[in-house]
């Protein structure tokens, strides 16, 4: 049986974004105006950013859960601290947008893929794990590149 650990993360996230975008997620109106972190000046340029971020969050919760919004914001943050091109000060960590993470997780909860445990954070449900495993199985069938033979 194929699990989400058996395929490359990028391929799994891309396929999960396509599947989630079809029926489960609705991109908020404000996403085209907001930035992905405090250190960013412009909103994301990808057309399917919301579905990709939600798919990435679903995978991250499945792998690392139970996990909270704060630790996810740190994971989606930037270590360089924005544009410090001509500054002498060493780089610092800046967190990712908690609003984007929280809203995407709430939509995944409404879809039944993620649930909140009391005082522990969010974990993936059996339905969410089944979705990721079925997507991983489809992705593994499509992988026919020689450099990825070790995943087969």
N, C-alpha and C positions, 0 to 999 in steps of 0.2 A: 504494500500500500504506500502510495506516495504522500509525503507530508510537505508542509511549507518549508522545511529545512532542506529538502532535496533539490531545490531549484535556486538559481541565482535570484537575489533580492530584486534587482532592477526588472527582470522579466516578470516576476510575480507581481510586483507593484503595478507595472504597466497593464497586465492582464486584469488585475483586480480593479484598477481604475476604470477600465472599459466596462466591466460587469457592474460595478457600483453606479456608474454614470447612467446606465440604461434605466434603472428603475428606483433605486433606493435613496439617492441623494439629490438635494436641491441646492444649487449654489445661491448664497445670499446676495442681495442687491449691493451691499456695501463692499463686497470683495474686490471690486474693480478700483476702489479708491484707497484701500488700506494697504499697509506694508506688512511684510512677514516678520519684521522685527524692529526694535528701536533704532538700530544702527542703519536701517535701510531708508532710502529716499524715495524710491519708486515702488509701485505695486508690482506683483509678479506678471511676467509677460506671457506665460503659457496659457493657451486657451483652455486646457483641461486641468488647470491648477487645483481646483477644489477637489475633483475626483482623485487626482494623484495624491494630494495631501491626506485625504481620508483613507485611501488604500494603504498609504505608508503608515498612518497612525494605527490602522487595524493590524497590520503586520507587527508593528512595534509593540502594541499591547499584547499580542499573542506570544511574542518571543519573551518580552521582559515583564509581563504582568505578574502581580498587581502593580500598577504604576499610576502615579498622579500627574496632574497637569503641570506642576512645577518641574518635575524631572523631565517631562516631555518637552517643556519650553527650553530647558537647558540642552537637551539633545538636538533640538531643531534650531539652536542658536548659532552664533558665529564666534569663533575663537579669536579672530583677528580684531574684533571690536570696530568694525566699519573701516573707513578709509583713514589709516594712520600712515600715509605715505611718507610724509616728511617730518614726522615727529620722532623724538628721541625716546619717549616713554614706551615701555614694553607693552605688547598687546594685552587686552583684557577680554574677558568673556562677556558677551551680550546675549541675552535670552531671546528666543523666538516669541512670536505673538501668542499670548495665552488665549486671546479672544478667538483666534482662528482654530486653535487646538480644542478649546472647550466646545465651540459650536459644532465642529466636525464630530467630536466624540458624542455630543448629544444627539446628532442625527444618526450616528451608528447605534446608539442605544435605542432610539425610536425604531430603527430597522430590526433590532433584535440581535445584533452581532456583538455588542459589548454590554456589560452590566457593571454596576457599581457595587463593590463590597463595602461593608461598613468599616470605616476608618482605615481601609487598606488601599483604596484606589480602584482603578478599573481593570477588569479582566475580560477576556474574550469568552463568549458563551459557546455552547456546543454547536449551535447553528453557525456562529462565526468561524469556528474551527473547521467545521464541515465545508463551509464556503471556501476558505483558504486552501484546504486540502484538495478540493475538486478543481480549483483553479490551478493549483500546482501540478495536478495530474495532467490537465490539458496543456500546460506550458511545457511539461517534460516530454510530451508526445511531439510538440512542435520543434523542440530543440534538436537540430540536426547539424550543429556546427562542430567541427573537429576539436576545437579548444574546450568544448563543454562535454566531452565524452565521459569525464569522471562523474558527472551528475546522473548519467543514464544508468 
